[in-house]
């Protein structure tokens, strides 16, 4: 099954073809896609997580259809001591409360599994937009870049079968990433 890999040169291939499948997110007790894929590839996953309530950025609020307060899960994600991505997830409060995901450790399978158990199943697909943009001062400091140096971003939008957006995650990737997607031809 497709998975993220980390090459001998440190290049991270993020294989989006299967990373969010339940079996991958929960494999060997993993607490989400990131932990499962890094372990599978021989890495040492670690995440520093903060959970709070706040206002989503305007573009995220528009996707969520939420103008007020949301739950924000801010993560600094490492392979050993190497910071490899920043990821902020924005969740409507009613979804976060029903799924019990306002604590640091969300258990096996992470927030997507908790949402499914609470009746907010994200179904068979998610949408991800990839962008290249200048880093903020904070991102540059975190990744050891010059301010304004380009970073890849992935905006992941998780939607239920009835069309409700239940999570938006903004991933910011430093140097050394390759993204792999599958595209339907028929």
Contact map, one row per residue, 1 for C-alpha under 8 A:
111000000000000001000000000000000000000000000000000000000000000000000000000000000000000000000000000000000000000000000000000000000000000000000000000000000000000000000000000000000000000000
111100000000001011100000000000000000000000000000000000000000000000000000000000000000000000000000000000000000000000000000000000000000000000000000000000000000000000000000000000000000000000
111110000000011111100000000000000000100110000000000000000000000000000000000000000000000000000000000000000000000000000000000000000000000000000000000000000000000000000000000000000000000000
011111000001111000100000000000000000110010000000000000000000000000000000000000000000000000000000000000000000000000000000000000000000000000000000000000000000000000000000000000000000000000
001111100001110000000000000000000000110010000000000000000000000000000000000000000000000000000000000000000000000000000000000000000000000000000000000000000000000000000000000000000000000000
000111111111100000000000000000000000000010100000000000000000000000000000000000000000000000000000000000000000000000000000000000000000000000000000000000000000000000000000000000000000000000
000011111111000000000000000000000000000000000000000000000000000000000000000000000000000000000000000000000000000000000000000000000000000000000000000000000000000000000000000000000000000000
000001111110000000000000000000000000000000000000000000000000000000000000000000000000000000000000000000000000000000000000000000000000000000000000000000000000000000000000000000000000000000
000001111110000000000000000000000000000000000000000000000000000000000000000000000000000000000000000000000000000000000000000000000000000000000000000000000000000000000000000000000000000000
000001111111000000000000000000000000000000000000000000000000000000000000000000000000000000000000000000000000000000000000000000000000000000000000000000000000000000000000000000010000000000
000001111111100000000000000000000000000000000000000000000000000000000000000000000000000000000000000000000000000000000000000000000000000000000000000000000000000000000000000000011100000000
000111100111110000000000000000000000000000000000000000000000000000000000000000000000000000000000000000000000000000000000000000000000000000000000000000000000000000000000000000011100000000
000111000011111000000000000000000000000000000000000000000000000000000000000000000000000000000000000000000000000000000000000000000000000000000000000000000000000000000000000000001111000000
001110000001111100000000000000000000000000000000000000000000000000000000000000000000000000000000000000000000000000000000000000000000000000000000000000000000000000000000000000001111000000
011100000000111111100000000000000000000000000000000000000000000000000000000000000000000000000000000000000000000000000000000000000000000000000000000000000000000000000000000000000011100000
001000000000011111110000000000000000000000000000000000000000000000000000000000000000000000000000000000000000000000000000000000000000000000000000000000000000000000000000000000000011110000
011000000000001111100000000000000000000000000000000000000000000000000000000000000000000000000000000000000000000000000000000000000000000000000000000000000000000000000000000000000001110000
111000000000001111111001000000000000000000000000000000000000000000000000000000000000000000000000000000000000000000000000000000000000000000000000000000000000000000000000000000000000000000
011100000000001111111001100000001000100000000000000000000000000000000000000000000000000000000000000000000000000000000000000000000000000000000000000000000000000000000000000000000000000000
000000000000000101111101100000001000000000000000000000000000000000000000000000000000000000000000000000000000000000000000000000000000000000000000000000000000000000000000000000000000000000
000000000000000001111111100000000000000000000000000000000000000000000000000000000000000000000000000000000000000000000000000000000000000000000000000000000000000000000000000000000000000000
000000000000000000011111110000000000000000000000000000000000000000000000000000000000000000000000000000000000100010000000000000000000000000000000000000000000000000000000000000000000000000
000000000000000000001111111000000000000000000000000000000000000000000000000000000000000000000000000000000000000000000000000000000000000000000000000000000000000000000000000000000000000000
000000000000000001111111111000001001100000000000000000000000000000000000000000000000000000000000000000000000000000000000000000000000000000000000000000000000000000000000000000000000000000
000000000000000000111111111001111111100000000000000000000000000000000000000000000000000000000000000000000001110000000000000000000000000000000000000000000000000000000000000000000000000000
000000000000000000000111111111111001000000000000000000000000000000000000000000000000000000000000000000000001110000000000000000000000000000000000000000000000000000000000000000000000000000
000000000000000000000011111111000001000000000000000000000000000000000000000000000000000000000000000000000000000000000000000000000000000000000000000000000000000000000000000000000000000000
000000000000000000000000011111000001000000000000000000000000000000000000000000000000000000000000000000000000000000000000000000000000000000000000000000000000000000000000000000000000000000
000000000000000000000000011111100000000000000000000000000000000000000000000000000000000000000000000000000001100000000000000000000000000000000000000000000000000000000000000000000000000000
000000000000000000000000111111111011000000000000000000000000000000000000000000000000000000000000000000000001110000000000000000000000000000000000000000000000000000000000000000000000000000
000000000000000000000000110011111011000000000000000000000000000000000000000000000000000000000000000000001111110000000000000000000000000000000000000000000000000000000000000000000000000000
000000000000000000000000110001111111000000000000000000000000000000000000000000000000000000000000000000000001111100000000000000000000000000000000000000000000000000000000000000000000000000
000000000000000000110001110001111111100000000000000000000000000000000000000000000000000000000000000000000000110000000000000000000000000000000000000000000000000000000000000000000000000000
000000000000000000000000100000011111110000001000000000000000000000000000000000000000000000000000000000000000000000000000000000000000000000000000000000000000000000000000000000000000000000
000000000000000000000000100001111111111000001100000000000000000000000000000000000000000000000000000000000000000000000000000000000000000000000000000000000000000000000000000000000000000000
000000000000000000000001111101111111111100000000000000000000000000000000000000000000000000000000000000000000000000000000000000000000000000000000000000000000000000000000000000000000000000
001110000000000000100001100000001111111110000000000000000000000000000000000000000000000000000000000000000000000000000000000000000000000000000000000000000000000000000000000000000000000000
000110000000000000000000000000000111111111111000000000000000000000000000000000100000000000000000000000000000000000000000000000000000000000000000000000000000000000000000000000000000000000
000000000000000000000000000000000011111111111000000000000000000000000000000000000000000000000000000000000000000000000000000000000000000000000000000000000000000000000000000000000000000000
001000000000000000000000000000000001111111100000000000000000000000000000000000000000000000000000000000000000000000000000000000000000000000000000000000000000000000000000000000000000000000
001111000000000000000000000000000000111111100000000000000000000000000000000000000000000000000000000000000000000000000000000000000000000000000000000000000000000000000000000000000000000000
000000000000000000000000000000000000011111110000000000000000000000000000000000000000000000000000000000000000000000000000000000000000000000000000000000000000000000000000000000000000000000
000001000000000000000000000000000000011111111000000000000000000000000000000000110000000000000000000000000000000000000000000000000000000000000000000000000000000000000000000000000000000000
000000000000000000000000000000000000011001111100000000000000000000000000000001110000000000000000000000000000000000000000000000000000000000000000000000000000000000000000000000000000000000
000000000000000000000000000000000110011000111110000000000000000000000000000011110000000000000000000000000000000000000000000000000000000000000000000000000000000000000000000000000000000000
000000000000000000000000000000000010000000011111000000000000000000000000000011110000000000000000000000000000000000000000000000000000000000000000000000000000000000000000000000000000000000
000000000000000000000000000000000000000000001111100000000000000000000000001111000000000000000000000000000000000000000000000000000000000000000000000000000000000000000000000000000000000000
000000000000000000000000000000000000000000000111110000000000000000000000001110000000000000000000000000000000000000000000000000000000000000000000000000000000000000000000000000000000000000
000000000000000000000000000000000000000000000011111000000000000000000000111100000000000000000000000000010000000000000000000000000000000000000000000000000000000000000000000000000000000000
000000000000000000000000000000000000000000000001111100000000000000000000111000000000000000000000000000010000000000000000000000000000000000000000000000000000000000000000000000000000000000
000000000000000000000000000000000000000000000000111110000000000000000011110000000000000000000000000001110000000000000000000000000000000000000000000000000000000000000000000000000000000000
000000000000000000000000000000000000000000000000011111000000000000000011100000000000000000000000000001000000000000000000000000000000000000000000000000000000000000000000000000000000000000
000000000000000000000000000000000000000000000000001111100000000000001111000000000000000000000000000000000000000000000000000000000000000000000000000000000000000000000000000000000000000000
000000000000000000000000000000000000000000000000000111110000000000001111000000000000000000000000000000000000000000000000000000000000000000000000000000000000000000000000000000000000000000
000000000000000000000000000000000000000000000000000011111000100000111100000000000000000000000000000000000000000000000000000000000000000000000000000000000000000000000000000000000000000000
000000000000000000000000000000000000000000000000000001111111100000111101000000000000000001000000000000000000000000000000000000000000000000000000000000000000000000000000000000000000000000
000000000000000000000000000000000000000000000000000000111111100000000000000000000000000000000000000000000000000000000000000000000000000000000000000000000000000000000000000000000000000000
000000000000000000000000000000000000000000000000000000011111110000000000000000000000000000000000000000000000000000000000000000000000000000000000000000000000000000000000000000000000000000
000000000000000000000000000000000000000000000000000000011111111000000000000000000000000000000000000000000000000000000000000000000000000000000000000000000000000000000000000000000000000000
000000000000000000000000000000000000000000000000000000011111111100000000000000000000000001000000000000000000000000000000000000000000000000000000000000000000000000000001000000000000000000
000000000000000000000000000000000000000000000000000000111111111111100000000000000000000000000000000000000000000000000000000000000000000000000000000000000000000000000000000000000000000000
000000000000000000000000000000000000000000000000000000000111111111100000000000000000000000000000000000000000000000000000000000000000000000000000000000000000000000000000000000000000000000
000000000000000000000000000000000000000000000000000000000011111111000000000000000000000000000000000000000000000000000000000000000000000000000000000000000000100000001001000000000000000000
000000000000000000000000000000000000000000000000000000000001111111000000000000000000000000110000000000000000000000000000000000000000000000000000000000000000000000011111000000000000000000
000000000000000000000000000000000000000000000000000000000000111111100000000000000000000000000000000000000000000000000000000000000000000000000000000000000000000000001000000000000000000000
000000000000000000000000000000000000000000000000000000000000111111111100000000000000000000010000000000000000000000000000000000000000000000000000000000000000000000000000000000000000000000
000000000000000000000000000000000000000000000000000000110000110011111000000000000000000000000000000000000000000000000000000000000000000000000000000000000000000000000000000000000000000000
000000000000000000000000000000000000000000000000000000110000000001111100000000000000000000000000000000000000000000000000000000000000000000000000000000000000000000000000000000000000000000
000000000000000000000000000000000000000000000000000011110000000001111110000000000000000000011000000000000000000000000000000000000000000000000000000000000000000000000000000000000000000000
000000000000000000000000000000000000000000000000000011110000000001011111000000000000000001111000000000000000000000000000000000000000000000000000000000000000000000000000000000000000000000
000000000000000000000000000000000000000000000000001111000000000000001111100000000000000011111001000001000000000000000000000000000000000000000000000000000000000000000000000000000000000000
000000000000000000000000000000000000000000000000001111010000000000000111110000000000000111100000000000000000000000000000000000000000000000000000000000000000000000000000000000000000000000
000000000000000000000000000000000000000000000000111100000000000000000011111000000000000111000000000001000000000000000000000000000000000000000000000000000000000000000000000000000000000000
000000000000000000000000000000000000000000000000111000000000000000000001111100000000011110000000000000000000000000000000000000000000000000000000000000000000000000000000000000000000000000
000000000000000000000000000000000000000000000011110000000000000000000000111110000000011100000000000000000000000000000000000000000000000000000000000000000000000000000000000000000000000000
000000000000000000000000000000000000000000000011100000000000000000000000011111000010111000000000000000000000000000000000000000000000000000000000000000000000000000000000000000000000000000
000000000000000000000000000000000000000000001111000000000000000000000000001111100011111000000000000000000000000000000000000000000000000000000000000000000000000000000000000000000000000000
000000000000000000000000000000000000000000011110000000000000000000000000000111111111100000000000000000000000000000000000000000000000000000000000000000000000000000000000000000000000000000
000000000000000000000000000000000000010000111100000000000000000000000000000011111111000000000000000000000000000000000000000000000000000000000000000000000000000000000000000000000000000000
000000000000000000000000000000000000000000111100000000000000000000000000000001111100000000000000000000000000000000000000000000000000000000000000000000000000000000000000000000000000000000
000000000000000000000000000000000000000000000000000000000000000000000000000001111110000000000000000000000000000000000000000000000000000000000000000000000000000000000000000000000000000000
000000000000000000000000000000000000000000000000000000000000000000000000000001111111000000000000000000000000000000000000000000000000000000000000000000000000000000000000000000000000000000
000000000000000000000000000000000000000000000000000000000000000000000000000111101111100000000000000000000000000000000000000000000000000000000110000000000000000000000000000000000000000000
000000000000000000000000000000000000000000000000000000000000000000000000000011100111110000000000000000000000000000000000000000000000000000000010000000000000000000000000000011000000000000
000000000000000000000000000000000000000000000000000000000000000000000000000111000011111000000000000000000000000000000000000000000000000000000000000000000000000000000000001111000000000000
000000000000000000000000000000000000000000000000000000000000000000000000011110000001111100000000000000000000000000000000000000000000000000000000000000000000000000000000001110000000000000
000000000000000000000000000000000000000000000000000000000000000000000000011110000000111110000000000000000000000000000000000000000000000000000000000000000000000000000000111100000000000000
000000000000000000000000000000000000000000000000000000000000000000000001111000000000011111000000000000000000000000000000000000000000000000000000000000000000000000000000111000000000000000
000000000000000000000000000000000000000000000000000000000000000000000011110000000000001111100000000000000000000000000000000000000000000000000000000000000000000000000011110000000000000000
000000000000000000000000000000000000000000000000000000010001000000000111100000000000000111110000000000000000000000000000000000000000000000000000000000000000000000000011100000000000000000
000000000000000000000000000000000000000000000000000000000000000100000111000000000000000011111011000000000000000000000000000000000000000000000000000000000000000000000111000000000000000000
000000000000000000000000000000000000000000000000000000000000000101001110000000000000000001111111000000000000000000000000000000000000000000000000000000000000000000000110000000000000000000
000000000000000000000000000000000000000000000000000000000000000000001110000000000000000000111111100000000000000000000000000000000000000000000000000000000000000000000000000000000000000000
000000000000000000000000000000000000000000000000000000000000000000000000000000000000000000011111110000000000000000000000000000000000000000000000000000000000000000000000000000000000000000
000000000000000000000000000000000000000000000000000000000000000000000000000000000000000000111111111000000000000000100001000000000000000000000000000000000000000000000100000000000000000000
000000000000000000000000000000000000000000000000000000000000000000000010000000000000000000111111111111000000000000100000000000000000000000000000000000000000000000000000000000000000000000
000000000000000000000000000000000000000000000000000000000000000000000000000000000000000000001111111111000000000000000000000000000000000000000000000000000000000000000000000000000000000000
000000000000000000000000000000000000000000000000000000000000000000000000000000000000000000000111111100000000000000100100000000000000000000000000000000000000000000000000000000000000000000
000000000000000000000000000000000000000000000000000000000000000000000000000000000000000000000011111110000000001001101100000000000000000000000000000000000000000000000000000000000000000000
000000000000000000000000000000000000000000000000000000000000000000000000000000000000000000000001111111100100000001000000000000000000000000000000000000000000000000000000000000000000000000
000000000000000000000000000000000000000000000000000000000000000000000000000000000000000000000001101111111100001001000000000000000000000000000000000000000000000000000000000000000000000000
000000000000000000000000000000000000000000000000001100000000000000000010100000000000000000000001100111110000000000000000000000000000000000000000000000000000000000000000000000000000000000
000000000000000000000000000000000000000000000000001000000000000000000000000000000000000000000000000111111100000000000000000000000000000000000000000000000000000000000000000000000000000000
000000000000000000000000000000000000000000000000111000000000000000000000000000000000000000000000000011111100000000000000000000000000000000000000000000000000000000000000000000000000000000
000000000000000000000000000000100000000000000000000000000000000000000000000000000000000000000000000010111110010000000000000000000000000000000000000000000000000000000000000000000000000000
000000000000000000000000000000100000000000000000000000000000000000000000000000000000000000000000000110111111111001000000000000000000000000000000000000000000000000000000000000000000000000
000000000000000000000000000000100000000000000000000000000000000000000000000000000000000000000000000000001111110000000000000000000000000000000000000000000000000000000000000000000000000000
000000000000000000000000110011110000000000000000000000000000000000000000000000000000000000000000000000000111110010000000000000000000000000000000000000000000000000000000000000000000000000
000000000000000000000100110011111000000000000000000000000000000000000000000000000000000000000000000000000111111111000000000000000000000000000000000000000000000000000000000000000000000000
000000000000000000000000110001111000000000000000000000000000000000000000000000000000000000000000000000001111111111000000000000000000000000000000000000000000000000000000000000000000000000
000000000000000000000000000000010000000000000000000000000000000000000000000000000000000000000000001010000100111111100000000000000000000000000000000000000000000000000000000000000000000000
000000000000000000000000000000010000000000000000000000000000000000000000000000000000000000000000000000000000111111110000110000000000000000000000000000000000000000000000000000000000000000
000000000000000000000100000000000000000000000000000000000000000000000000000000000000000000000000000000000001111111111000000000000000000000000000000000000000000000000000000000000000000000
000000000000000000000000000000000000000000000000000000000000000000000000000000000000000000000000001110000100111111111100000000000000000000000000000000000000000000000000000000000000000000
000000000000000000000000000000000000000000000000000000000000000000000000000000000000000000000011011000000000001111111111100000000000000000000000000000000000000000000000000000000000000000
000000000000000000000000000000000000000000000000000000000000000000000000000000000000000000000000000000000000000111111111110000000000000000000000000000000000000000000000000000000000000000
000000000000000000000000000000000000000000000000000000000000000000000000000000000000000000000000001000000000000011111111100000000000000000000000000000000000000000000000000000000000000000
000000000000000000000000000000000000000000000000000000000000000000000000000000000000000000000000011000000000000001111111100000000000000000000000000000000000000000000000000000000000000000
000000000000000000000000000000000000000000000000000000000000000000000000000000000000000000000000000000000000000000111111100000000000000000000000000000000000000000000000000000000000000000
000000000000000000000000000000000000000000000000000000000000000000000000000000000000000000000010000000000000000000111111110000000000000000000000000000000000000100000100000000000000000000
000000000000000000000000000000000000000000000000000000000000000000000000000000000000000000000000000000000000000100111111111000000000000000000000000000000000000110000000000000000000000000
000000000000000000000000000000000000000000000000000000000000000000000000000000000000000000000000000000000000000100010001111111000000000000000000000000000000011110000100000000000000000000
000000000000000000000000000000000000000000000000000000000000000000000000000000000000000000000000000000000000000000000000111110000000000000000000000000000000001110000000000000000000000000
000000000000000000000000000000000000000000000000000000000000000000000000000000000000000000000000000000000000000000000000011111000000000000000000000000000000000000000000000000000000000000
000000000000000000000000000000000000000000000000000000000000000000000000000000000000000000000000000000000000000000000000011111100000000000000000000000000000010000000000000000000000000000
000000000000000000000000000000000000000000000000000000000000000000000000000000000000000000000000000000000000000000000000010111110000000000000000000000000001111000000000000000000000000000
000000000000000000000000000000000000000000000000000000000000000000000000000000000000000000000000000000000000000000000000000011111000000000000000000000000011110000000000000000000000000000
000000000000000000000000000000000000000000000000000000000000000000000000000000000000000000000000000000000000000000000000000001111100000000000000000000000111100000000000000000000000000000
000000000000000000000000000000000000000000000000000000000000000000000000000000000000000000000000000000000000000000000000000000111110000000000000000000001111000000000000000000000000000000
000000000000000000000000000000000000000000000000000000000000000000000000000000000000000000000000000000000000000000000000000000011111000000000000000000011110000000000000000000000000000000
000000000000000000000000000000000000000000000000000000000000000000000000000000000000000000000000000000000000000000000000000000001111100000000000000000011100000000000000000000000000000000
000000000000000000000000000000000000000000000000000000000000000000000000000000000000000000000000000000000000000000000000000000000111110000000000000001111000000000000000000000000000000000
000000000000000000000000000000000000000000000000000000000000000000000000000000000000000000000000000000000000000000000000000000000011111000000000000001111000000000000000000000000000000000
000000000000000000000000000000000000000000000000000000000000000000000000000000000000000000000000000000000000000000000000000000000001111100000000001111100000000000000000000000000000000000
000000000000000000000000000000000000000000000000000000000000000000000000000000000000000000000000000000000000000000000000000000000000111111110000001111100000000000000000000000000000000000
000000000000000000000000000000000000000000000000000000000000000000000000000000000000000000000000000000000000000000000000000000000000011111110000001100000000000000000000000000000000000000
000000000000000000000000000000000000000000000000000000000000000000000000000000000000000000000000000000000000000000000000000000000000001111111000001100000000000000000000000000000000000000
000000000000000000000000000000000000000000000000000000000000000000000000000000000000000000000000000000000000000000000000000000000000001111111100000000000000000000000000000000000000000000
000000000000000000000000000000000000000000000000000000000000000000000000000000000000000000000000000000000000000000000000000000000000001111111110100000000000000000000000000000000000000000
000000000000000000000000000000000000000000000000000000000000000000000000000000000000000000000000000000000000000000000000000000000000001111111111111110000000000000000000000000000000000000
000000000000000000000000000000000000000000000000000000000000000000000000000000000000000000000000000000000000000000000000000000000000000011111111111000000000000000000000000000000000000000
000000000000000000000000000000000000000000000000000000000000000000000000000000000010000000000000000000000000000000000000000000000000000001111111100000000000000000000000000000000000000000
000000000000000000000000000000000000000000000000000000000000000000000000000000000011000000000000000000000000000000000000000000000000000000111111100000000000000000000000000001000000000000
000000000000000000000000000000000000000000000000000000000000000000000000000000000000000000000000000000000000000000000000000000000000000000011111110000000000000000000000000000000000000000
000000000000000000000000000000000000000000000000000000000000000000000000000000000000000000000000000000000000000000000000000000000000000000111111111010000000000000000000000000000000000000
000000000000000000000000000000000000000000000000000000000000000000000000000000000000000000000000000000000000000000000000000000000000000000011001111110000000000000000000000000000000000000
000000000000000000000000000000000000000000000000000000000000000000000000000000000000000000000000000000000000000000000000000000000000011110011000111110000000000000000000000000000000000000
000000000000000000000000000000000000000000000000000000000000000000000000000000000000000000000000000000000000000000000000000000000000011110010000011111000000000000000000000000000000000000
000000000000000000000000000000000000000000000000000000000000000000000000000000000000000000000000000000000000000000000000000000000000011000010000111111100000000000000000000000000000000000
000000000000000000000000000000000000000000000000000000000000000000000000000000000000000000000000000000000000000000000000000000000001111000000000000111110000000000000000000000000000000000
000000000000000000000000000000000000000000000000000000000000000000000000000000000000000000000000000000000000000000000000000000000001111000000000000011111000000000000000000111100000000000
000000000000000000000000000000000000000000000000000000000000000000000000000000000000000000000000000000000000000000000000000000000111100000000000000001111100000000000000000111000000000000
000000000000000000000000000000000000000000000000000000000000000000000000000000000000000000000000000000000000000000000000000000001111100000000000000000111110000000000000011110000000000000
000000000000000000000000000000000000000000000000000000000000000000000000000000000000000000000000000000000000000000000000000000011110000000000000000000011111000000000000111100000000000000
000000000000000000000000000000000000000000000000000000000000000000000000000000000000000000000000000000000000000000000000000000111100000000000000000000001111100000000001111000000000000000
000000000000000000000000000000000000000000000000000000000000000000000000000000000000000000000000000000000000000000000000000001111000000000000000000000000111110000000011111000000000000000
000000000000000000000000000000000000000000000000000000000000001000000000000000000000000000000000000000000000000000000000000001110000000000000000000000000011111000001111100000000000000000
000000000000000000000000000000000000000000000000000000000000000000000000000000000000000000000000000000000000000000000000010011100000000000000000000000000001111100001111000000000000000000
000000000000000000000000000000000000000000000000000000000000000000000000000000000000000000000000000000000000000000000000011001000000000000000000000000000000111111111110000000000000000000
000000000000000000000000000000000000000000000000000000000000000000000000000000000000000000000000000000000000000000000001111000000000000000000000000000000000011111111100000000000000000000
000000000000000000000000000000000000000000000000000000000000000000000000000000000000000000000000000000000000000000000000111000000000000000000000000000000000001111110000000000000000000000
000000000000000000000000000000000000000000000000000000000000000000000000000000000000000000000000000000000000000000000000000000000000000000000000000000000000001111110000000000000000000000
000000000000000000000000000000000000000000000000000000000000000000000000000000000000000000000000000000000000000000000000000000000000000000000000000000000000001111111000000000000000000000
000000000000000000000000000000000000000000000000000000000000000100000000000000000000000000000000000000000000000000000000000000000000000000000000000000000000001111111100000000000000000000
000000000000000000000000000000000000000000000000000000000000001110000000000000000000000000000000000000000000000000000000000000000000000000000000000000000000111100111111000000000000000000
000000000000000000000000000000000000000000000000000000000000000100000000000000000000000000110010000000000000000000000001010000000000000000000000000000000000111100011111000000000000000000
000000000000000000000000000000000000000000000000000000000000000100000000000000000000000011110000000000000000000000000000000000000000000000000000000000000001111000001111100000000000000000
000000000000000000000000000000000000000000000000000000000001001100000000000000000000000011100000000000000000000000000000000000000000000000000000000000000011110000001111110000000000000000
000000000000000000000000000000000000000000000000000000000000000000000000000000000000001111000000000000000000000000000000000000000000000000000000000000000111100000000011111000000000000000
000000000000000000000000000000000000000000000000000000000000000000000000000000000000001110000000000000000000000000000000000000000000000000000000000000001111000000000001111100000000000000
000000000000000000000000000000000000000000000000000000000000000000000000000000000000111100000000000000000000000000000000000000000000000000000000000000001111000000000000111110000000000000
000000000000000000000000000000000000000000000000000000000000000000000000000000000000111000000000000000000000000000000000000000000000000000000000000000111100000000000000011111000000000000
000000000000000000000000000000000000000000000000000000000000000000000000000000000001110000000000000000000000000000000000000000000000000000000000000000111000000000000000001111101000000000
000000000000000000000000000000000000000000000000000000000000000000000000000000000001100000000000000000000000000000000000000000000000000000000010000000110000000000000000000111111000000000
000000000000000000000000000000000000000000000000000000000000000000000000000000000000000000000000000000000000000000000000000000000000000000000000000000100000000000000000000011111000000000
000000000111000000000000000000000000000000000000000000000000000000000000000000000000000000000000000000000000000000000000000000000000000000000000000000000000000000000000000001111100000000
000000000011110000000000000000000000000000000000000000000000000000000000000000000000000000000000000000000000000000000000000000000000000000000000000000000000000000000000000011111110000000
000000000011110000000000000000000000000000000000000000000000000000000000000000000000000000000000000000000000000000000000000000000000000000000000000000000000000000000000000000011111000000
000000000000111100000000000000000000000000000000000000000000000000000000000000000000000000000000000000000000000000000000000000000000000000000000000000000000000000000000000000001111100000
000000000000111110000000000000000000000000000000000000000000000000000000000000000000000000000000000000000000000000000000000000000000000000000000000000000000000000000000000000000111110000
000000000000001110000000000000000000000000000000000000000000000000000000000000000000000000000000000000000000000000000000000000000000000000000000000000000000000000000000000000000011111000
000000000000000110000000000000000000000000000000000000000000000000000000000000000000000000000000000000000000000000000000000000000000000000000000000000000000000000000000000000000001111100
000000000000000000000000000000000000000000000000000000000000000000000000000000000000000000000000000000000000000000000000000000000000000000000000000000000000000000000000000000000000111110
000000000000000000000000000000000000000000000000000000000000000000000000000000000000000000000000000000000000000000000000000000000000000000000000000000000000000000000000000000000000011111
000000000000000000000000000000000000000000000000000000000000000000000000000000000000000000000000000000000000000000000000000000000000000000000000000000000000000000000000000000000000001111
000000000000000000000000000000000000000000000000000000000000000000000000000000000000000000000000000000000000000000000000000000000000000000000000000000000000000000000000000000000000000111
